[in-house]
Amino acid sequence: MANYREIITKAVTGKGRKFTQSSHTLTPPNKPTSILGCWVINHQYKARKRGNLVEVDGTYDINTWYSYDDNTKTEVVTEETSYKDTIRLRYRDAEQINDEECDVIVRVLQQPNCLEATISPKGHKVLVQVERELLAEVVGETKLVVAVNPDGLEDDDFDLDVDDEEFEDLDPDFILGDEE
């Protein structure tokens, strides 16, 4: 009959991901004539676990380059935008020991990115579509059960030595192949 041991270790005990598209409205100081470019920079975020969810609070800057005054002048308007994403943990380890003492790791799979920037129907604002994707992992203590061999390991279990006789049987042209 085999012996078993319970090992307590840190492991990923929860995992989830979320793809989000959001709309933002920017108000430039001048009435835009056309959009020349739009980009998202300075993405920052913090995360915390709340029950079966991970909440991510983040910010990023939306920069929109536009022309105004009948395409005779240009300007860049920058606006800091905040967001709150809630990521549902789809994988959860039921054996997690202490749910409160865990680490939350969030990785950005898709940095916030401008999909489209358009002038609003009334012509005074800029409408920006942004997408982003986040992966959340919860690292906590969990219990593993392993079988133990009371006799230990024998040297024959890991006999990986190569004898000189085995080298003699090798074909030196095997890797090179036929070059004709």
N, C-alpha and C positions, 0 to 999 in steps of 0.2 A: 504494500500500500504506500502510495506516494505521500510525502510531507508537503505542506503548503506554507507559504509565508505571505503575510500582508505587508506591502511596501507602500508607504505614504510618500508621494512625490508631487511636484508641480507639473501641471500639464494644461493644455488647452481644454477648458471645460465648457466653453460656449463659443458659438461662431454664428455670424450673420453678415449679410451684405445688403446694401441699398443703393439703387440708382434713382436719381432725382432730377427732374427738370423743373425749373422755376422761372417765373416772369418777374421782371423788375422794371420800374418806371423811373427814368432819370429826367430831371428838369434842368436843361441847360439855360444859361443866362440870356442867350440869343435864340431866336426862332430858327431851327435848323432847316436848311435847304436840301441837303443830302448827307447820308452817313458815309464816311470815308473809311472807317475801320472801328473795330471794337475788340477789346481783349480784357481778360480777367487776370489779376495779379495779386500778390500778397495774401495768399490763402493761409489762414491760421485757424486752429480748432483745439478744443478740449473735449474729453469724453468722460462719462461716468456711468456706472451700472445702476439701474433701477429695476429690481425684480428680474423679469425675463427680457428686459429691454436694455439697450445702450443708448444714452442720449448724447448727441454730439452738438455742441454749440460752436459755431464758427463764423468767421468773417472773411471777406475778400473785397478787393477794390475793382470796380468796373470802370474802365477807361473807354470813353467813346470820342472818336475824332470825327468832327462834323464840319460841314461848310455852312455858312450863313450869308445873309446880305446878297442873295441871288448868286451864290457860288463865287463871291469875290474875296471872302475871308474864311479862315479856318480857326478852329479852337478845339481843345481837348477838355472834356468835362470828366471829372473823376468823382465817384461816389462810393463810399464804403457801405457795404451791404452785409447784414447779418442773417444767419439762418439757424434753424434748429431741426436736426434730423433725428428721428427715432428709429433705431435699427432693432428689429425683432430677432432674437437669438433662435435660429432654426435648429441648430445642434446644441443640445445641453446634456451634460454629464450628470446623471442622477446621483452619482457617488461623490460629488463635490462636498468636501468636509465643512468648510466655513464659507458660506455664501457672501458674507460681508467683507472678508479679508481676501480680496482678489484684485488682480491688476487688469486694467482694460487697455488693450492695444488697438488703435485704429490706424489703418493704412489707407491711403488714397489710391484707389485703382484708376480713377479718371479725375484728373485735376479739374476744378471748375473751368468751364470752357464756354465761350460765347457761340451759340448756334446761329442766332440771327439778331440783328439790330435794325429796327424800322422806326420811321417817324409816325407818331400817333395820328389818327384821322383828323384831329383838329390842328395838327401841325406844330404844337408848342412843346411836345415831350418826345422822349426817345423810349421805345419799348425794346427791352433786351431779354432774350431767352438764354438761360444758362443751364448746362447739364453738369452733373458730378456723380461719382460713384465711390462709396466707402465700404471697407471691410472691417468688421469689428471682431476681435477675439478676446475672450475672457480667460485669463490664466489664474488657476487656483489650485489648491491642494486636493488631491484625489487619492483613492486607494486602489492598488493593483494587487492581484493575487497571482503568485507564481509557484510552480512546482519545484521542489528541491530534491536533488539526488543526494541521499545521505552518503553515498560512496565517493562523491566528488567526480572529477573527470580523470580519465585515463589518458596517457600520452598518445595512445593509438587513435583517440577521438579526433585529434588534430594533426594527423600525419600528412603534412603538406610538403615534405622535403622531396626534391627531385634528384634521382640517381643519375650518375654519369651515363649509364646504359640508355636512359630515356633520351638524352641529348643526341646519341648516335643515330636514333631513328628519325630525327627531324630532317625535313627537306629544306635546305637553305634557299631554294627558289620558290618556296610556297608563297611568300608575300609578294615577291617581284612579279611572279606570273610569267607568262610567255610574251616576250616583247616583239614577236614577229608580225 
